Amino acid sequence: MAPAPVGSAELTGTGRRNRFSAFVHRAKAEQRLVVQPRMGFADLNVMREGLLAVRAARATSVGTVTLDSYTRVNDHDSARQALRTGADLNGFPLVAHGPQATMGMLQGVTGRDFPLQVRHGSALPYPLFEAMVAAGVDATEGGPVSYCLPYSRAPLTQAVEAWSRCCDLIAAQEDQMHLESFGGCMLGQLCPPSLLVALSVLEALFFAEHGLTSISLSYAQQTHPGQDLEALAALRRLAGERLGGIDWHVVLYTYMGVYPRTPVGSFRILQDSARLAVRSGTERLIVKTPAEAHRIPTVSENVDALEFAAAVAADEYQRGRPELPTSTGLYEEARMLVDSTLQLGATVGAALVRAFARGHLDVPFCLHRDNANKSRAYVDERGLLRWAQPGAMPLRGADLAGRRPLSAQGLIEMLGYNERRFDREQLTRVTQWSLT
């Protein structure tokens, strides 16, 4: 039987479409943006109540269980000790609770109309994947590069091996979990879009190479809406070209860098990300709340952000104005990085290891020992995120004019670009109103 076309019915590859993916595609067909929070609580009852609140939100939402820091680094004894003593944890200790307790917590909460994704941040996540499979989780996320370089000291070779085992575990299941690449969110900020797109596609190809049939590709909102629109178009185009016969969709993350500190500024950047998602054809949006700049958000704050983003998206769908991206060569640059990387190894995993060892892939400002950290980027006067120093990457279009020394103050100013932009615009409006 021929593979099912992307976006069609209930079959894909060799099995039934994962219910997480099926939910997302149904929403897209009905012009509804799927919105999703990032939240996790250690207590089973609190986690359950949080999921119920998300399910009841006036939005097309999916549930999220974010794991705690101990679990992410496989320190499950410390997580169990925290549960015994009542010590605070910054997420859900999946392995410490065990599959039976997790399934009990999810009973009557998740299902066809409210699937669940577990988010973790682990470079060596095999015990987590075993627990997720045992608990019947619908989806998870990460990748051998995107969850190693920013978050771990583990060698990239170990991460690739670990993620290979995880993918093989998923592929062996009759009902495969959905797996989302985190490659388009590398460091959250100051990584030019062509590399984000290339890394997301490369991790998706890594998943496909291991037999996964239900995946998503990510991209994080950056500093210029036009550039982001072009990046998302490039991501969709490359995925369409490279992932034939595989069920896939795209997820956009509301800006992951230094966040606006005013409530209105925060909602304005969330509004921009929701509009960007609709205009680009993106299926799913990870939201942020006004509390992000100060503390961990509450359940009600997460629900408010979900409902706000859903309302903005609905308004954008009603406008019916799909926006065509400009072309600055971003697709061509991302495609070149993908193709030239794949030539470096017999498998995608081997190619990724060799590419980073040679500096052929090089994430700016990333301090992991397996990243060359010779490339540099900068935000220009229009807000475009551009290459200044390519390092050893084959980037012929790097902006030579941007090759100026970067001071500590200059880096701080770039990191705070969106914070200033959205907060300053709000303060300017308030000042103008008060003078009239």
PyMOL commands that set and color helices and strands:
alter all, ss='L'
color gray80, all
select helices_A, chain A and resi 19-29+44-56+69-72+76-85+94-97+99-106+126-135+156-171+183-185+193-209+225-242+263-280+290-293+299-319+330-342+348-358+400-402+408-415+417-435
alter helices_A, ss='H'
color red, helices_A
select strands_A, chain A and resi 11-12+15-16+34-36+60-61+63-66+116-119+139-142+178-181+214-220+247-253+284-286+376-379+385-389
alter strands_A, ss='S'
color yellow, strands_A
deselect
rebuild
show_as cartoon
